[in-house]
Every structure is written in C-alpha cells, then in structure tokens.
Amino acid sequence: MPEMTHAHKEKLMNDLNLVVADAEELLKLTAGQVGDKASEMRMRMQSRMEQAKADLGHLQETAVARAKDAGRAADTYVHESPWTAIGMAAGVGVVLGMLIARR
C-alpha cells in the first residue's frame, strides 16, 4: 500500500474531525429521545466518539513528532555536510531554473 502524502493525511484528519463534530451534534439533538434502545445507542456512540477523538489526537501527535524528527535529521545532515547540502541546493536550483526557462 503506498504511503499517504501529507495532504492526504491532513484531509483525512479534517474529514474525521467533521464526522466527529456531526455525530456529537446528532447526539445532542437526540438527547430528548426516550427508550432503552435510544439511550443505549447514544451511550455507544458517545463511547466511540471519545475513542475517535483520542485516536485523532494520537495521529496528530505522531505526525507532528515525525515532522520534527525529519527537520532535526535535515538540520543534522546540513551541519555535518554543509558543502554537500549547498551543492544539492544549487543543483535543484539549476534544474528548476532550466524548467522555468523552458516555458
């Protein structure tokens, strides 16, 4: 399975947050409903909502930690091999300049 891009992960998190918010609103709107089945369903939904929120929080923490680790790794590499990093940046700049000039 291909790894999700940052944009896909961000969209997924936003979509899940919307679903959680909609489900919470549904729970509030049906709070006046009586009956054992309705009450049981609300309790189950509330439990699942809390679990989903916890999972989303964990996903966000993991994404932030990975981004920070990647930043630290890049910083360490640049400090250990500054001339290599400069050469790579110059090469990318030349390639981008050539691509832009072609248009």
N, C-alpha and C positions, 0 to 999 in steps of 0.2 A: 504494500500500500504506500503510495507516495506521501511524503511528509507535507503537512499543511503549511501554507505560507502564512506570514504574519497577518496579512489582510484577511485571509480566510478565518484564522483564529479570532481575530477582532470581530468580524461579522458574526461568527458563531456565538461569541460571548454576548454581543449586543442582542442577538435574536433570543438567546436563552434568558437574558435579563427581561426582555419584553414579555416572554411567555410567563415568567415568574410573576411579574407585575400584573398581568392579565388574570392569572389564576388567583392571586391574592384578592383582586377586585371582585372576582366571581365568588370567592369565599365570603367576602363582606356582604355582597348583595344577597346571598342565600342564607345569611345568618338567621333570618326570621323564619325560615322553613322548619317545620317541626316533623318529628318522626325519627324512629330509631335508625332507619337506613340513611336518611339525610344527615343526621348527626354523625353517624359512623363514617360516611363518605367525607364529610368536612374534616373530621379528625385525621383520616388517612391522607387527604390532600394536604392538610397543614403539615403533617409529618414529612411528606415527600417534598413539599416546598422548602422546608427548613434544610433538608438534606441537599436539595438542588442548590440552594444559596451557599451552603458550606462547600459543595463541590466547585461552584463557580469561583468562590474566594480562593480555594486552593489552586485552581487552574490559573487564576490571575497571579497569585504569588509565585507559582512555578515559572510563568512566562517572564515576570519581572526578574526573577533570580537568574534565569538563563540569559536574558539580555545583559544583565550586569556582568555575568561571567564572560560573555563574548566581548564586551567592552574592555574588561580587565585583560583578557587574553590579547586583544589587539594592542592595547597600551603596552603590555609587556613586550610583545614582539617588536613594536616600533622602538622601544627603548633599547632592546637588545641588538637590533639590526637596523639602525637608522638609515644607512645608505641603501639597503635593500628596499626598505619601505619607500624611500624617496624615488628610487628607480622604478618601482612598481607604480607609484602615483604618476610619475612622468609618463610612463608607458600608457597608462589608462588615459591620461590627458591627451596624448598624441593620437591615440585611436579615436577618442571622442571628437577631437578636433577634425580629424580626417572625415569622420562620418558626417559631421555637421557641414563641413565644406562641400561635400558631395551634393548636398541639397541645394 
